[in-house]
Amino acid sequence: MITGEGSPILTLTVWKSLQSLYRFTYSGLHKQALQDRNKWFESLQERQPNYVVWWTEKLTDV
């Protein structure tokens, strides 16, 4: 259970490979947004996981 003030930001994306996810995350406009994220979001007092990644061979599992 997640507690706290405000609404969590949740995103679900499906990628064919970790390499394609990495290329998207750390290039172009998305890379710039990551660099500027402190302008829009408050820093967390404690370190928490930002991403969860899991993989499956069967698309029907998603």
C-alpha positions as CSV (number, residue, x, y, z in Angstrom):
1,M,0.0,0.0,0.0
2,I,1.3,3.5,-0.9
3,T,0.4,6.3,1.5
4,G,1.1,10.0,1.3
5,E,-0.3,13.2,-0.1
6,G,-1.2,13.8,-3.7
7,S,-1.7,11.3,-6.5
8,P,1.0,8.9,-7.7
9,I,2.1,9.1,-11.3
10,L,1.7,5.7,-12.9
11,T,2.7,4.7,-16.4
12,L,2.6,1.3,-18.0
13,T,4.5,0.7,-21.2
14,V,5.4,-2.5,-23.1
15,W,8.7,-2.8,-24.8
16,K,10.1,-5.5,-27.1
17,S,13.6,-5.4,-25.4
18,L,15.5,-3.7,-22.6
19,Q,17.7,-2.1,-25.3
20,S,14.8,-0.3,-26.9
21,L,13.6,0.9,-23.5
22,Y,17.1,2.2,-22.7
23,R,17.4,4.0,-26.1
24,F,14.0,5.7,-25.6
25,T,14.7,6.6,-21.9
26,Y,18.1,8.2,-22.4
27,S,17.8,10.0,-25.8
28,G,16.0,12.8,-27.4
29,L,13.2,14.7,-25.6
30,H,12.7,12.1,-22.9
31,K,16.4,12.5,-21.9
32,Q,15.9,16.3,-21.7
33,A,12.7,15.7,-19.6
34,L,14.6,13.5,-17.2
35,Q,17.3,16.1,-16.8
36,D,14.7,18.8,-16.0
37,R,12.4,16.7,-13.7
38,N,13.5,18.6,-10.6
39,K,11.8,21.6,-12.0
40,W,8.4,19.9,-11.9
41,F,8.7,17.3,-9.1
42,E,9.7,17.6,-5.5
43,S,12.6,15.5,-4.4
44,L,11.8,12.5,-2.2
45,Q,13.2,12.6,1.3
46,E,14.2,8.9,1.1
47,R,15.3,7.0,-1.9
48,Q,12.6,4.8,-3.4
49,P,12.5,2.7,-6.5
50,N,11.5,4.8,-9.6
51,Y,11.0,1.9,-12.0
52,V,9.8,-1.6,-12.1
53,V,10.8,-3.8,-15.0
54,W,9.6,-7.4,-15.7
55,W,9.7,-9.5,-18.8
56,T,7.8,-12.3,-20.2
57,E,7.9,-14.4,-23.4
58,K,4.2,-14.3,-23.8
59,L,2.5,-11.1,-24.7
60,T,-0.8,-12.4,-23.2
61,D,0.8,-12.2,-19.7
62,V,0.8,-8.4,-20.0
